[in-house]
Amino acid sequence: MRKDRIKNLLFLTEVLMTGLSLNNLLYQQWMYPEFSLRRIKETEIDFSKEIGLPVSKKGDLLKWDESTVYVDPSSNPSTRTLEAIREVLYSPDIADEYPHRILYYMYRDVHKIVDESLIRKDGLRYDITVIPPGKIGREYTKTAGHYHPKISGTNYTYPEVYQVIKGEALYLLQHLNNKGEVDDVVVVKAKEGETVIIPPGYGHVTINAGRETLIMNNWVSNKFQSIYEPYKEKKGAAYYALVEGVNGIRWVVNTNYPEYKYFQHKIRFIDAADLLKKFILGGIQGIGPAYIFGVGNLDALIFLNEPWRLFEEDELIQGGVS
């Protein structure tokens, strides 16, 4: 009884210190008892060097100097709960128990106020996403998944570029052919400091299969809205990343895709550095903080609105990234 009281007192202390929802913390403690206890001791961590902006992290939340940094007020932060992504889960019923559990946090249109006109002129947006570790039933924590629309007058969809700031990410990419069927599925593994391109034609899901919080940023065009409905209709991506053993992953095909029996390629695995070699990107890998690189080299990000610049002249995407 005494141990239970001490445990409850520690947990309530954590709630007060982090400011996060009780439901979220209860779920995290249930899935990762040691994770909750470790967070009690967590102090505010300065990520200014890694991000290139005066930003710090306390618990799962980011803080910044509001006199010099702008963050879209509608995403301060924007969150995704279990209920919000119920339709793409391997076990959707788990959302019944903890519907308000926060899975990840999104901070959109982040930039220094003095850089705003420069970034807007080039039609770009810089975001930061925080994905705490955990499990969703038998799945590792993941994002909802989405596609990007085609650029008017072309067959190219908008690409995106990510950089891992902290932790390790798995980017589950799937390519749609002209029939609207998935014909290529690729898992890109990215470590701290590595950059990942989401190529034209690919939808994507981010998975945190690690034991620490994943923090990542992205540069993307500000000229479109992401398309989430196809993932919802198929109840998730083409594959689910299920927990196997202590730290293992079992990739299970999503049979809601009628074409799953006829995938031209089974799921493939590639490192972030090897993926970048397939595109004309100069020295974009090992660039340091993506924000500083982007603001100082906006011409290098022109492919986000003109994706044909990623490829050799006259090269077409046929069947995805080979």
VMD Tcl script that draws the C-alpha trace (Angstrom):
set ca {
  {0.00 0.00 0.00}
  {2.84 2.40 0.88}
  {4.57 1.68 -2.44}
  {1.34 2.41 -4.31}
  {0.97 5.77 -2.56}
  {4.57 6.71 -3.37}
  {4.08 5.66 -7.00}
  {0.91 7.74 -7.29}
  {2.60 10.74 -5.71}
  {5.49 10.48 -8.17}
  {3.09 10.23 -11.07}
  {1.08 13.27 -9.99}
  {4.34 15.16 -9.64}
  {5.13 14.27 -13.24}
  {1.75 15.53 -14.40}
  {2.37 18.89 -12.73}
  {5.91 19.17 -14.09}
  {5.12 18.34 -17.72}
  {1.74 19.95 -18.15}
  {0.66 17.06 -20.39}
  {-2.74 15.42 -20.31}
  {-3.36 12.84 -17.60}
  {-4.62 10.33 -20.16}
  {-1.42 10.60 -22.17}
  {0.84 10.14 -19.17}
  {-1.22 7.25 -17.81}
  {-0.84 5.46 -21.10}
  {2.88 6.13 -21.30}
  {3.36 4.84 -17.76}
  {1.38 1.72 -18.58}
  {3.43 1.02 -21.72}
  {6.81 2.20 -20.41}
  {6.97 2.41 -16.59}
  {10.65 3.37 -16.70}
  {9.93 6.08 -19.26}
  {7.54 7.97 -16.97}
  {9.94 7.84 -14.04}
  {12.79 9.08 -16.19}
  {10.74 12.05 -17.36}
  {10.24 13.27 -13.79}
  {13.94 14.07 -13.70}
  {14.08 15.62 -17.16}
  {15.11 19.24 -17.20}
  {14.61 21.70 -20.00}
  {16.93 20.81 -22.85}
  {18.29 23.44 -25.23}
  {18.09 22.37 -28.89}
  {19.19 25.70 -30.38}
  {22.38 24.21 -31.80}
  {20.67 21.19 -33.36}
  {17.66 23.08 -34.73}
  {19.27 26.39 -35.62}
  {16.56 28.33 -33.78}
  {16.29 29.35 -30.10}
  {14.14 26.32 -29.19}
  {14.21 24.08 -26.12}
  {12.28 20.98 -25.02}
  {10.62 20.24 -21.68}
  {8.89 16.87 -21.45}
  {7.25 16.45 -24.86}
  {6.68 20.16 -25.47}
  {8.85 22.73 -27.23}
  {9.51 26.26 -26.01}
  {10.93 29.22 -27.93}
  {11.68 32.90 -27.69}
  {8.42 34.46 -28.90}
  {10.11 37.80 -29.50}
  {12.27 36.31 -32.25}
  {10.54 33.07 -33.38}
  {7.15 32.69 -35.04}
  {5.07 29.49 -34.83}
  {1.66 29.17 -36.49}
  {-0.79 29.81 -33.60}
  {-3.12 27.08 -34.89}
  {-0.33 24.51 -34.38}
  {1.12 25.58 -31.08}
  {1.24 22.64 -31.01}
  {-1.19 20.74 -33.20}
  {-1.57 17.20 -31.85}
  {-2.72 13.79 -33.04}
  {-4.55 11.56 -30.57}
  {-5.42 7.88 -30.73}
  {-8.98 8.79 -31.63}
  {-7.79 11.07 -34.44}
  {-5.87 8.27 -36.17}
  {-8.14 5.37 -35.16}
  {-8.92 4.58 -38.79}
  {-5.30 3.80 -39.70}
  {-4.44 1.59 -36.71}
  {-3.75 -2.14 -36.83}
  {-5.98 -2.47 -33.74}
  {-8.42 0.47 -33.90}
  {-10.32 -0.67 -30.80}
  {-7.38 0.41 -28.62}
  {-8.57 3.99 -29.16}
  {-11.65 3.16 -27.08}
  {-9.57 2.88 -23.92}
  {-7.39 5.97 -24.30}
  {-9.00 8.11 -27.03}
  {-7.27 11.31 -25.90}
  {-3.77 9.89 -25.64}
  {-1.48 12.23 -27.58}
  {0.76 10.40 -30.04}
  {2.71 13.31 -31.47}
  {3.04 17.09 -31.58}
  {3.38 19.28 -34.69}
  {4.72 22.83 -34.79}
  {4.08 24.34 -38.23}
  {5.50 27.32 -40.06}
  {8.34 27.79 -37.57}
  {10.84 30.50 -38.43}
  {12.71 33.52 -37.22}
  {10.55 36.59 -37.64}
  {13.34 38.32 -39.56}
  {13.37 35.44 -42.10}
  {9.63 35.45 -42.79}
  {9.55 37.44 -46.03}
  {12.45 35.43 -47.46}
  {10.75 32.07 -46.77}
  {7.32 33.25 -47.93}
  {8.76 34.56 -51.21}
  {9.98 31.07 -52.06}
  {6.67 29.45 -51.12}
  {8.13 27.26 -48.38}
  {7.33 26.22 -44.84}
  {9.50 24.78 -42.04}
  {7.94 22.50 -39.41}
  {9.04 20.55 -36.32}
  {7.41 17.30 -35.14}
  {7.90 15.57 -31.77}
  {6.99 11.85 -31.50}
  {7.42 10.31 -28.02}
  {8.28 6.61 -27.81}
  {5.56 4.10 -27.14}
  {3.32 1.46 -28.59}
  {-0.20 1.49 -29.95}
  {-1.30 -1.98 -28.96}
  {0.99 -4.19 -31.05}
  {2.21 -1.30 -33.22}
  {5.01 1.15 -32.70}
  {3.97 4.80 -32.46}
  {3.42 6.27 -35.92}
  {1.95 9.23 -37.75}
  {-1.36 9.06 -39.61}
  {0.16 8.94 -43.09}
  {-0.67 11.06 -46.12}
  {-0.02 11.78 -49.78}
  {0.76 15.07 -51.49}
  {-1.27 16.35 -54.46}
  {0.01 16.75 -58.00}
  {1.37 20.10 -59.08}
  {-1.03 21.70 -61.55}
  {-0.15 20.89 -65.15}
  {2.34 18.12 -64.25}
  {2.42 14.46 -63.24}
  {4.62 15.27 -60.24}
  {3.38 15.42 -56.66}
  {5.05 17.76 -54.19}
  {8.12 16.24 -52.48}
  {9.29 16.94 -48.92}
  {12.59 16.87 -47.07}
  {13.01 15.73 -43.46}
  {15.91 15.86 -41.04}
  {16.16 13.89 -37.79}
  {17.14 16.17 -34.93}
  {16.96 13.64 -32.10}
  {16.32 9.91 -31.99}
  {15.85 7.58 -34.95}
  {13.08 7.50 -37.53}
  {11.64 4.98 -39.93}
  {9.94 6.54 -42.95}
  {7.51 4.11 -44.57}
  {7.08 5.25 -48.18}
  {4.63 3.84 -50.72}
  {4.38 4.71 -54.39}
  {1.12 4.98 -56.32}
  {1.06 4.02 -60.00}
  {-1.24 5.47 -62.65}
  {-3.99 3.05 -61.62}
  {-3.91 4.34 -58.06}
  {-2.35 1.11 -56.82}
  {0.68 0.73 -54.58}
  {3.54 -0.80 -56.56}
  {6.53 0.02 -54.35}
  {7.03 0.09 -50.56}
  {10.27 1.37 -49.03}
  {11.39 1.80 -45.42}
  {14.03 4.50 -44.99}
  {16.01 4.44 -41.74}
  {17.36 7.80 -40.58}
  {19.55 8.63 -37.59}
  {20.30 11.94 -35.91}
  {21.47 14.55 -38.40}
  {20.43 12.54 -41.46}
  {18.20 13.90 -44.21}
  {15.40 12.05 -46.01}
  {13.64 13.00 -49.24}
  {10.00 12.03 -49.72}
  {10.07 11.64 -53.52}
  {7.25 12.68 -55.84}
  {4.57 10.01 -56.10}
  {5.08 8.62 -52.62}
  {2.87 8.76 -49.55}
  {4.57 8.44 -46.18}
  {4.21 7.45 -42.55}
  {6.82 8.17 -39.86}
  {7.42 5.49 -37.21}
  {9.25 5.87 -33.90}
  {10.37 2.35 -33.03}
  {13.02 3.57 -30.59}
  {13.10 4.11 -26.85}
  {13.61 7.86 -26.96}
  {11.64 10.80 -28.25}
  {11.97 11.43 -31.97}
  {12.32 15.08 -32.99}
  {12.42 15.87 -36.68}
  {12.02 18.89 -38.92}
  {10.86 19.29 -42.48}
  {10.94 21.76 -45.32}
  {7.95 21.61 -47.64}
  {6.02 23.76 -50.11}
  {3.29 25.90 -48.56}
  {1.14 25.65 -51.69}
  {-0.87 22.51 -50.88}
  {-2.81 20.56 -48.28}
  {-1.86 16.96 -47.47}
  {-4.25 14.17 -48.49}
  {-5.12 11.80 -45.63}
  {-8.25 10.06 -46.96}
  {-6.56 7.24 -48.96}
  {-4.76 6.03 -45.82}
  {-8.01 6.12 -43.87}
  {-9.89 4.25 -46.58}
  {-7.28 1.45 -46.58}
  {-7.01 1.46 -42.77}
  {-3.38 2.52 -42.80}
  {-0.26 2.13 -44.90}
  {0.51 -0.94 -47.01}
  {2.39 -2.43 -44.06}
  {2.08 -2.25 -40.27}
  {5.20 -2.12 -38.04}
  {4.40 -4.52 -35.21}
  {6.44 -5.09 -32.07}
  {8.39 -8.33 -32.07}
  {10.47 -9.38 -29.06}
  {12.29 -6.66 -27.13}
  {13.25 -4.23 -29.88}
  {12.33 -6.08 -33.06}
  {9.87 -5.19 -35.81}
  {7.59 -7.50 -37.75}
  {6.29 -5.95 -40.95}
  {2.75 -7.17 -41.61}
  {1.04 -6.53 -44.94}
  {-2.22 -4.58 -44.88}
  {-4.69 -6.79 -46.73}
  {-7.11 -3.89 -47.20}
  {-5.05 -3.10 -50.29}
  {-6.58 -5.32 -53.02}
  {-3.30 -5.25 -54.92}
  {-1.25 -6.57 -51.97}
  {-0.98 -10.04 -53.55}
  {0.47 -8.50 -56.68}
  {2.94 -5.95 -55.29}
  {5.72 -5.74 -57.85}
  {8.18 -5.39 -55.00}
  {8.12 -6.68 -51.49}
  {8.93 -4.17 -48.79}
  {12.47 -2.82 -49.29}
  {14.87 -1.20 -46.84}
  {17.29 1.61 -47.51}
  {19.39 4.00 -45.43}
  {18.81 7.74 -45.67}
  {22.23 8.41 -47.21}
  {21.69 5.83 -49.96}
  {18.29 7.28 -50.83}
  {19.76 10.77 -51.29}
  {22.30 9.43 -53.79}
  {19.43 8.78 -56.19}
  {18.69 12.47 -56.59}
  {20.51 15.60 -57.75}
  {20.86 17.34 -54.42}
  {24.47 18.42 -54.20}
  {25.68 18.40 -50.60}
  {22.33 18.32 -48.83}
  {23.42 15.41 -46.59}
  {25.54 16.47 -43.62}
  {24.31 20.06 -43.94}
  {24.02 20.80 -40.23}
  {20.74 22.28 -38.99}
  {18.23 22.14 -41.86}
  {16.74 25.51 -40.90}
  {20.05 27.35 -41.21}
  {20.89 25.53 -44.43}
  {17.48 26.23 -45.94}
  {17.36 29.94 -45.14}
  {20.91 30.37 -46.39}
  {20.44 28.21 -49.50}
  {16.82 28.58 -50.58}
  {17.83 27.88 -54.19}
  {18.84 24.39 -53.06}
  {15.23 23.80 -51.96}
  {13.65 24.88 -55.24}
  {12.84 21.22 -55.95}
  {10.11 21.38 -53.29}
  {8.01 23.40 -55.76}
  {9.73 22.11 -58.92}
  {10.32 18.41 -58.21}
  {11.53 17.59 -61.73}
  {14.80 19.22 -60.68}
  {15.47 16.19 -58.50}
  {16.15 14.02 -61.52}
  {18.45 13.82 -64.48}
  {17.11 15.52 -67.59}
  {14.34 13.47 -69.26}
  {14.37 10.91 -66.45}
  {10.89 9.77 -65.46}
  {9.64 8.05 -62.33}
  {8.43 4.60 -63.31}
  {7.68 2.18 -60.52}
  {9.25 4.30 -57.82}
  {12.76 4.58 -56.39}
  {14.73 1.54 -57.50}
}
mol new
graphics top color blue
foreach p $ca { graphics top sphere $p radius 0.5 }
foreach p [lrange $ca 0 end-1] q [lrange $ca 1 end] { graphics top cylinder $p $q radius 0.2 }
display resetview
